[in-house]
Amino acid sequence: MIRETLFTAKEEEKTTREGFGEGLLHAGENDTHVVALCADLTDSVRMDLFRAKFPARFFEMGITEQAMSGLASGMAAFGYIPFMASYAAFSPGRNWEQIRTTIAYNDVPVKIIGAHTGLSAGPDGATHQAIEDIALMRMIPNMQVFVPCDATEARVITEHVATTKYPSYIRLTREKTPLMLPDTYVWNHGKPYVMFIPKQKNGGSFMYNIGVIGRG
């Protein structure tokens, strides 16, 4: 269920990037096989928390998205759980062939993080506005695609994919959005759930008006 006060009060706002950063840190604390690779955007994609706590497990790759994909694939083949991050315009935008061939074809558990998606990267210009990334990643066999609705879900999904054995893509945005989900939110992959059922008092009893069904 979403926060009961979502439509009646101003909720705290956070970016999904922040939720990812928190989730990656927790994943690293829970499993020493989790490693992080970044294409020269560490602070922007919020990998800075992980880098500060686990510097030996963090790899700054520079602006080499293709090479980062190959290295992450090799690390995954040797039992590590790599999270590789950049702006989505460049990963998967620039390195789609390497993701397809070295990661998905080998079915290794690399976790691909694409930030600044959609038109929310407006101040960065059209070159950074990835609107094709979902289509690109959905057509790749073995790839799981996740689009969290807020920072809370981004954190929970990040922690989840760290425990899976398949390649994953998590789509993150640039701007802050309201926290829709409570801190107690439990996410069940692939299962539908009721997000919100508003009630209307009628003659001393409550009547359900509408139900919005979400799918994780």
C-alpha positions in Angstrom: 0.0 0.0 0.0 1.2 3.5 -0.7 1.5 6.1 2.0 -1.9 7.1 3.4 -1.0 10.8 3.4 0.3 10.8 -0.2 -2.6 12.9 -1.5 -3.3 14.9 1.6 0.1 16.1 2.8 3.4 17.1 1.3 5.6 14.0 1.4 9.4 13.9 1.6 11.1 13.9 -1.8 14.1 11.9 -2.8 15.7 10.8 -6.1 15.6 7.1 -7.1 19.4 7.5 -7.4 19.5 8.0 -3.7 17.5 4.9 -3.0 19.8 2.9 -5.3 22.8 4.2 -3.4 21.4 3.2 -0.1 20.4 -0.2 -1.5 23.8 -0.8 -3.0 25.5 0.0 0.4 23.2 -2.5 2.2 23.8 -5.1 -0.5 27.6 -4.7 0.0 27.2 -5.0 3.7 25.3 -8.3 3.3 27.5 -9.9 0.7 31.2 -9.4 0.2 30.9 -10.6 -3.4 29.1 -7.3 -4.4 31.3 -5.0 -6.3 30.7 -1.6 -8.0 31.9 -0.2 -11.3 31.2 3.3 -12.5 31.9 5.3 -15.7 33.2 8.5 -14.2 29.8 9.4 -12.5 30.3 8.1 -9.0 28.7 10.9 -7.1 25.9 11.6 -9.6 24.7 7.9 -9.6 25.1 7.8 -5.8 27.8 5.1 -5.7 29.8 7.3 -3.4 28.4 5.6 -0.3 29.6 2.2 -1.5 33.0 3.6 -2.5 33.5 5.3 0.9 32.9 2.1 2.8 34.3 -0.5 0.4 37.1 1.2 -1.6 38.7 -2.1 -2.5 35.5 -3.3 -4.1 34.9 -0.1 -6.1 36.3 0.4 -9.6 36.3 3.7 -11.4 36.3 2.9 -15.1 36.3 6.3 -16.6 34.3 7.0 -19.8 34.6 3.4 -21.1 31.2 1.9 -20.9 32.0 -0.9 -23.4 35.1 -1.9 -21.4 33.1 -1.7 -18.2 30.6 -4.2 -19.5 33.3 -6.7 -20.4 35.0 -6.4 -17.1 31.7 -6.7 -15.2 30.8 -9.8 -17.2 34.2 -11.4 -16.4 33.9 -10.6 -12.7 30.4 -12.1 -12.7 31.7 -15.3 -14.3 34.1 -15.7 -11.4 31.4 -15.4 -8.8 31.2 -11.7 -8.1 28.0 -9.6 -8.2 28.9 -6.5 -10.2 26.8 -3.4 -10.3 27.8 -1.2 -13.2 26.4 2.4 -13.5 26.3 5.3 -15.9 23.7 7.5 -17.4 21.3 5.5 -19.5 22.1 7.4 -22.6 25.6 5.8 -22.4 24.7 2.5 -20.7 22.8 0.9 -22.3 22.9 3.6 -25.0 26.6 3.3 -25.9 27.4 -0.3 -24.9 24.3 -2.2 -25.9 26.2 -4.7 -28.0 28.5 -5.5 -25.2 25.6 -5.9 -22.8 23.9 -8.2 -25.3 26.9 -10.3 -26.1 29.1 -10.4 -23.0 26.4 -10.2 -20.3 23.0 -11.5 -21.5 24.4 -14.1 -23.9 26.4 -15.6 -21.1 23.6 -15.1 -18.6 25.8 -13.7 -15.9 24.4 -11.7 -13.0 25.6 -8.3 -13.9 23.4 -5.5 -12.5 23.2 -2.6 -15.0 22.2 0.8 -13.6 21.0 3.5 -16.0 20.5 6.9 -14.5 19.1 10.2 -15.7 16.4 8.5 -17.8 13.6 10.0 -19.8 13.1 13.7 -20.0 13.9 14.4 -16.3 17.5 15.1 -17.4 16.3 18.2 -19.2 19.1 20.6 -17.9 21.7 18.2 -19.3 20.4 18.5 -22.8 19.0 16.1 -25.4 22.2 14.0 -25.6 21.6 12.8 -22.0 17.8 12.2 -22.3 17.4 8.4 -22.6 13.9 7.5 -23.8 14.9 4.3 -25.6 16.4 2.3 -22.8 13.4 0.2 -21.7 12.9 -0.9 -25.3 16.6 -1.7 -25.8 16.8 -3.8 -22.6 13.4 -5.5 -22.8 14.3 -7.1 -26.1 17.5 -8.8 -24.7 17.0 -12.4 -23.6 17.6 -13.2 -20.0 17.5 -9.5 -19.0 15.2 -8.4 -16.1 14.1 -4.8 -16.3 13.0 -2.8 -13.2 11.6 0.8 -13.1 11.2 1.8 -9.4 8.4 4.3 -8.6 10.3 6.1 -5.9 13.5 6.0 -3.8 12.1 3.4 -1.4 11.3 0.9 -4.2 14.7 1.7 -5.8 16.4 0.7 -2.5 14.4 -2.5 -2.1 14.8 -3.6 -5.8 18.6 -3.0 -5.6 18.8 -5.2 -2.5 16.7 -7.8 -4.3 18.7 -8.0 -7.5 21.9 -8.5 -5.5 20.6 -11.9 -4.5 19.6 -13.1 -8.0 21.6 -15.1 -10.5 20.3 -13.3 -13.7 21.3 -10.0 -15.4 19.2 -7.0 -14.5 18.6 -3.4 -15.5 17.4 -0.8 -13.1 16.1 2.5 -14.5 16.7 5.6 -12.4 15.7 9.2 -12.8 17.4 12.5 -12.1 14.8 14.6 -10.3 13.4 14.2 -6.8 10.0 12.6 -6.5 7.6 12.1 -3.6 8.1 9.0 -1.5 5.0 7.0 -2.4 5.8 3.9 -0.4 6.1 3.5 3.4 9.4 2.4 5.0 7.8 -1.0 5.8 7.2 -1.7 2.1 7.7 -5.3 1.1 8.3 -5.9 -2.6 7.4 -9.2 -4.3 8.9 -9.7 -7.7 6.4 -10.6 -10.4 3.4 -10.6 -8.1 0.5 -8.0 -8.4 -0.4 -6.1 -5.3 -3.0 -3.5 -4.3 -1.3 -0.1 -4.2 -4.2 2.1 -3.0 -7.9 1.6 -2.1 -9.5 5.0 -1.2 -12.6 4.8 1.0 -15.7 6.9 1.2 -17.8 7.1 4.3 -21.5 6.4 3.4 -24.2 6.1 6.0 -21.9 5.0 8.8 -20.0 2.5 6.7 -17.0 2.6 4.4 -17.4 1.8 0.7 -14.5 1.0 -1.6 -14.5 3.3 -4.6 -11.5 2.3 -6.6 -8.5 0.1 -6.5 -5.2 0.7 -8.3 -3.3 -2.5 -8.9 0.5 -2.3 -9.1 2.9 -4.9 -10.4 6.4 -5.4 -9.2 
